[in-house]
Amino acid sequence: MIETNGLPTTYRDPDLPESVTIYEVGPRDGLQNESATVPLETKVGFVERLGAAGLPIVEATSFVHPRWVPQLADAADLVARLDLGGARPYPVLVPNERGLDRALEAGVTHVAVFASATETFAARNLNSTYDAQFAMFEPVVTRAREAGVQVRAYLSMCFGDPWEGAVAPQRVVEAGARLLAMGAYELSLGDTIGVGTAQHTRVLIDAFGEAGIGTDRLAMHFHDTYGQALANAYAALRRGITTFDASAGGLGGCPYARSATGNLATEDLVWMLDGLGISHGVDLEALAATSAWMAGELGRPSPSAVVRALTS
């Protein structure tokens, strides 16, 4: 055990945001790529422990057809165990109108749709064309909002695509603007295969700004394939981004893009934010203990460097 009192030394940078929101995606994006199905009781415990650690938003699951993501086939049973009327949102991913129907039946208050910035990934992940995906999502967003449900939009392959290569920032802006125009309250920009770098991150955020879309409408979703997720998060902070997706213990990937490895670990993000004096409301010790527990449930060490340092 490293004797640090669980916190780094803090040096506040006045040019950075005073606080950020961490959008925890471990129970959904983290567990969807597991080779073995995680028991329902373990999932419930994971979600509840993450909430107890102070994470303000915990994405619980996805109402995708079990044939496509069997690891999340128990979505309705999981949601039925959560306190959907409390202060902490438990969003769910909905791929289409049928997924929305199931989410509304379950009483959720926050949903997310998942689009692609590229043609090939739209075909492989959504069985759709690039343009047709927007026609598919429009009634989902409209119906959700009419029901009083908030809608978030994920946009994948924002930095690179394993089949198409580099993705132009202008293409990402065009796709993201269409999702926001539908009524999504926030757009999460995904580095699905983890090829982004710090300057690429700055360029992409600036491209949205030039299109009149401010950082208050954007979130960042980094994967750590090449070890760049934390550096990219810092670059995004310097551009004024205040919402970051992260996965407890660094769990995750993408079942439709095998080159996508784990997400930015929530603990690694929190350690950096603590060192920068940026508030986030998360109890790092409790969070690391939760990820260590989940790593034991999964039968392998946590990918998070901070989890290993604080719990070994």
C-alpha positions as CSV (number, residue, x, y, z in Angstrom):
1,M,0.0,0.0,0.0
2,I,1.4,3.4,-1.0
3,E,1.2,5.9,1.9
4,T,-0.4,8.9,0.2
5,N,-3.5,9.3,2.4
6,G,-5.4,8.4,-0.7
7,L,-4.9,11.8,-2.4
8,P,-2.2,13.5,-4.5
9,T,-0.7,16.9,-3.6
10,T,-3.0,19.6,-5.0
11,Y,-1.8,22.5,-7.1
12,R,-4.8,24.5,-8.4
13,D,-4.6,25.9,-11.9
14,P,-6.9,28.9,-12.2
15,D,-7.2,28.4,-15.9
16,L,-9.0,25.1,-15.5
17,P,-12.6,24.5,-14.6
18,E,-13.4,24.5,-10.9
19,S,-15.6,21.4,-11.1
20,V,-16.4,18.6,-13.5
21,T,-19.2,16.0,-13.8
22,I,-18.1,12.4,-14.1
23,Y,-20.5,10.3,-16.1
24,E,-19.8,6.7,-14.9
25,V,-20.3,4.1,-17.7
26,G,-18.8,1.0,-16.1
27,P,-22.0,-1.0,-15.6
28,R,-23.0,-0.5,-19.2
29,D,-19.9,0.2,-21.4
30,G,-17.7,-1.6,-19.0
31,L,-19.6,-4.9,-18.7
32,Q,-21.0,-5.2,-22.2
33,N,-17.7,-6.5,-23.5
34,E,-17.2,-9.2,-20.9
35,S,-16.8,-12.7,-22.3
36,A,-18.8,-14.2,-19.4
37,T,-22.1,-13.0,-18.2
38,V,-21.9,-11.2,-14.9
39,P,-24.6,-12.3,-12.4
40,L,-27.5,-9.8,-11.8
41,E,-26.7,-9.5,-8.1
42,T,-23.1,-8.5,-8.9
43,K,-24.4,-5.9,-11.3
44,V,-26.8,-4.5,-8.8
45,G,-24.0,-4.4,-6.2
46,F,-21.7,-2.7,-8.7
47,V,-24.2,0.1,-9.5
48,E,-25.1,0.7,-5.8
49,R,-21.5,0.8,-4.7
50,L,-20.6,3.3,-7.5
51,G,-23.5,5.5,-6.3
52,A,-22.4,5.2,-2.7
53,A,-18.9,6.4,-3.8
54,G,-20.4,9.7,-4.9
55,L,-20.6,9.3,-8.6
56,P,-23.4,11.7,-9.7
57,I,-24.5,9.7,-12.8
58,V,-24.2,6.0,-13.2
59,E,-25.2,4.5,-16.6
60,A,-26.8,1.3,-15.6
61,T,-27.3,-0.8,-18.7
62,S,-28.6,-1.0,-22.3
63,F,-32.0,-2.0,-23.6
64,V,-30.4,-3.6,-26.7
65,H,-31.7,-6.9,-28.0
66,P,-30.1,-9.7,-26.0
67,R,-29.1,-11.4,-29.2
68,W,-26.7,-8.5,-29.9
69,V,-25.4,-7.9,-26.4
70,P,-26.2,-11.0,-24.2
71,Q,-24.2,-9.7,-21.3
72,L,-26.9,-7.0,-20.7
73,A,-30.0,-9.3,-21.3
74,D,-31.1,-8.7,-17.7
75,A,-31.5,-4.9,-18.2
76,A,-35.1,-4.8,-17.1
77,D,-34.4,-6.8,-14.0
78,L,-31.5,-4.6,-13.1
79,V,-33.4,-1.3,-13.6
80,A,-36.2,-2.7,-11.4
81,R,-33.8,-2.9,-8.5
82,L,-32.7,0.7,-8.7
83,D,-34.1,3.8,-7.1
84,L,-35.2,5.7,-10.2
85,G,-36.9,8.4,-8.3
86,G,-33.8,9.5,-6.4
87,A,-31.4,12.4,-7.0
88,R,-28.9,10.3,-9.0
89,P,-29.9,9.5,-12.6
90,Y,-29.4,5.9,-13.8
91,P,-29.4,6.4,-17.6
92,V,-29.8,3.5,-20.0
93,L,-28.8,3.1,-23.6
94,V,-31.6,2.6,-26.1
95,P,-30.7,1.6,-29.7
96,N,-34.1,2.1,-31.3
97,E,-37.8,2.7,-30.6
98,R,-38.3,-0.8,-29.2
99,G,-35.5,-0.2,-26.7
100,L,-37.1,3.1,-25.8
101,D,-40.4,1.3,-25.2
102,R,-38.7,-1.1,-22.8
103,A,-37.0,1.8,-21.1
104,L,-40.2,3.8,-20.7
105,E,-42.0,0.6,-19.3
106,A,-39.2,0.4,-16.8
107,G,-39.7,4.0,-15.7
108,V,-36.3,5.4,-16.5
109,T,-35.8,9.2,-16.6
110,H,-32.7,9.4,-18.7
111,V,-31.8,7.5,-21.9
112,A,-28.9,7.7,-24.4
113,V,-28.7,7.0,-28.1
114,F,-25.5,5.8,-29.8
115,A,-24.6,7.0,-33.3
116,S,-21.6,6.8,-35.5
117,A,-19.5,9.4,-37.2
118,T,-18.6,7.0,-40.0
119,E,-20.4,4.9,-42.6
120,T,-18.7,1.6,-41.9
121,F,-19.3,1.6,-38.1
122,A,-22.9,2.6,-38.7
123,A,-23.3,-0.5,-40.8
124,R,-21.5,-2.8,-38.4
125,N,-22.8,-1.5,-35.1
126,L,-26.3,-0.3,-36.1
127,N,-27.0,-2.2,-39.2
128,S,-27.7,1.1,-40.8
129,T,-26.2,3.6,-43.2
130,Y,-24.7,6.8,-41.9
131,D,-27.7,9.0,-43.0
132,A,-30.3,6.4,-42.1
133,Q,-29.2,6.2,-38.5
134,F,-30.4,9.8,-37.9
135,A,-33.9,8.9,-39.3
136,M,-33.9,5.9,-36.9
137,F,-33.0,8.1,-33.8
138,E,-35.2,11.0,-34.5
139,P,-38.5,9.3,-33.3
140,V,-36.6,7.9,-30.3
141,V,-35.5,11.3,-29.2
142,T,-38.8,13.0,-30.0
143,R,-40.9,10.3,-28.1
144,A,-38.5,10.3,-25.1
145,R,-38.7,14.1,-24.7
146,E,-42.4,14.0,-25.1
147,A,-42.4,11.5,-22.2
148,G,-40.3,13.9,-20.1
149,V,-37.2,11.8,-20.4
150,Q,-33.8,13.4,-21.0
151,V,-31.8,12.2,-24.0
152,R,-28.1,12.1,-24.3
153,A,-26.3,11.3,-27.6
154,Y,-23.1,9.3,-27.9
155,L,-21.1,9.7,-31.1
156,S,-18.6,7.0,-31.8
157,M,-15.5,6.9,-34.0
158,C,-14.8,10.6,-33.5
159,F,-11.0,10.3,-33.7
160,G,-10.5,7.3,-36.0
161,D,-12.2,4.3,-37.4
162,P,-10.5,0.8,-37.8
163,W,-12.0,0.4,-41.3
164,E,-11.9,4.0,-42.6
165,G,-8.9,5.4,-40.9
166,A,-8.7,9.0,-39.8
167,V,-12.0,10.9,-39.3
168,A,-12.1,14.5,-40.3
169,P,-13.2,16.9,-37.5
170,Q,-15.8,18.5,-39.8
171,R,-17.5,15.1,-40.3
172,V,-17.7,14.7,-36.5
173,V,-19.1,18.2,-36.1
174,E,-21.7,17.6,-38.8
175,A,-22.9,14.3,-37.2
176,G,-22.9,15.8,-33.7
177,A,-24.8,18.9,-34.8
178,R,-27.6,16.7,-36.2
179,L,-27.9,14.8,-32.9
180,L,-28.1,18.0,-30.9
181,A,-30.6,19.5,-33.3
182,M,-32.9,16.5,-32.6
183,G,-33.0,17.5,-29.0
184,A,-30.2,15.7,-27.2
185,Y,-29.2,17.8,-24.2
186,E,-25.5,16.6,-24.4
187,L,-23.2,15.1,-27.0
188,S,-20.5,12.7,-25.9
189,L,-17.6,12.5,-28.3
190,G,-16.1,9.0,-28.3
191,D,-12.6,8.0,-29.1
192,T,-13.9,4.4,-29.6
193,I,-10.6,2.8,-30.6
194,G,-8.3,5.1,-28.5
195,V,-6.3,6.6,-31.3
196,G,-6.8,10.3,-30.2
197,T,-4.0,12.5,-29.0
198,A,-4.0,15.7,-27.0
199,Q,-3.7,18.1,-29.9
200,H,-6.3,16.1,-31.9
201,T,-8.6,16.6,-28.9
202,R,-8.1,20.3,-28.9
203,V,-8.7,20.5,-32.7
204,L,-11.9,18.6,-32.5
205,I,-13.3,20.7,-29.6
206,D,-12.3,23.9,-31.4
207,A,-14.1,22.7,-34.5
208,F,-17.3,22.4,-32.6
209,G,-16.8,25.9,-31.2
210,E,-16.3,27.3,-34.7
211,A,-19.6,25.7,-35.6
212,G,-21.3,27.5,-32.6
213,I,-21.5,24.5,-30.3
214,G,-20.0,25.3,-27.0
215,T,-18.2,23.1,-24.5
216,D,-21.3,23.2,-22.2
217,R,-23.0,20.8,-24.8
218,L,-20.1,18.4,-25.0
219,A,-18.7,15.5,-23.1
220,M,-15.6,13.4,-23.8
221,H,-15.4,9.6,-23.9
222,F,-11.9,8.3,-24.1
223,H,-10.5,4.8,-24.5
224,D,-7.0,4.0,-23.4
225,T,-5.8,1.7,-26.2
226,Y,-2.5,3.6,-26.7
227,G,-2.3,5.0,-23.1
228,Q,-3.5,8.5,-24.2
229,A,-6.9,8.7,-22.4
230,L,-5.7,10.8,-19.4
231,A,-3.6,13.1,-21.5
232,N,-6.6,13.7,-23.8
233,A,-8.8,14.4,-20.8
234,Y,-6.3,17.0,-19.6
235,A,-6.3,18.6,-23.0
236,A,-10.1,18.7,-23.0
237,L,-10.0,20.3,-19.5
238,R,-7.8,23.0,-20.9
239,R,-10.4,23.6,-23.6
240,G,-13.2,24.0,-21.0
241,I,-14.8,20.6,-21.1
242,T,-16.5,19.8,-17.8
243,T,-18.2,16.4,-18.4
244,F,-16.1,13.2,-18.8
245,D,-17.3,9.7,-19.3
246,A,-15.2,7.1,-17.4
247,S,-15.4,3.5,-16.3
248,A,-14.7,2.3,-12.8
249,G,-11.5,0.3,-12.9
250,G,-11.0,1.0,-16.6
251,L,-13.4,-1.7,-17.7
252,G,-14.8,-1.8,-21.1
253,G,-14.4,-2.0,-24.9
254,C,-16.8,-2.3,-27.8
255,P,-18.2,-5.6,-29.0
256,Y,-18.3,-4.3,-32.6
257,A,-14.8,-2.8,-32.7
258,R,-12.3,-5.3,-31.4
259,S,-9.5,-2.8,-31.4
260,A,-11.4,-0.8,-28.7
261,T,-9.9,-1.6,-25.3
262,G,-10.8,-0.3,-21.9
263,N,-12.3,3.1,-21.1
264,L,-10.5,5.8,-19.2
265,A,-10.5,4.5,-15.7
266,T,-12.6,6.6,-13.3
267,E,-10.0,6.4,-10.6
268,D,-7.2,7.6,-12.8
269,L,-9.3,10.6,-13.8
270,V,-10.2,11.3,-10.2
271,W,-6.6,11.2,-9.1
272,M,-5.7,13.7,-11.8
273,L,-8.6,16.0,-10.9
274,D,-7.7,15.9,-7.2
275,G,-4.1,16.9,-8.1
276,L,-5.5,19.8,-10.1
277,G,-7.8,20.9,-7.3
278,I,-10.9,20.3,-9.4
279,S,-14.0,19.2,-7.5
280,H,-16.0,16.2,-8.6
281,G,-17.7,14.8,-5.5
282,V,-16.3,11.2,-5.7
283,D,-14.8,9.3,-2.8
284,L,-11.7,7.9,-4.4
285,E,-11.0,5.3,-1.6
286,A,-14.5,4.0,-1.9
287,L,-14.4,4.0,-5.6
288,A,-11.1,2.1,-5.8
289,A,-12.4,-0.5,-3.3
290,T,-15.4,-1.0,-5.5
291,S,-13.3,-1.5,-8.6
292,A,-11.0,-3.9,-6.7
293,W,-14.1,-5.9,-5.6
294,M,-15.4,-6.0,-9.2
295,A,-12.0,-7.1,-10.5
296,G,-12.2,-10.0,-8.0
297,E,-15.7,-10.8,-9.3
298,L,-14.4,-10.9,-12.8
299,G,-11.3,-12.9,-11.8
300,R,-8.6,-10.6,-13.1
301,P,-6.6,-7.5,-11.9
302,S,-8.0,-4.0,-12.5
303,P,-6.5,-2.2,-15.5
304,S,-6.5,1.0,-13.5
305,A,-3.1,2.1,-12.3
306,V,-4.7,4.0,-9.4
307,V,-6.8,1.1,-8.3
308,R,-3.7,-1.1,-8.2
309,A,-1.7,1.5,-6.3
310,L,-4.3,2.1,-3.7
311,T,-5.5,-1.5,-3.1
312,S,-2.4,-3.6,-3.6
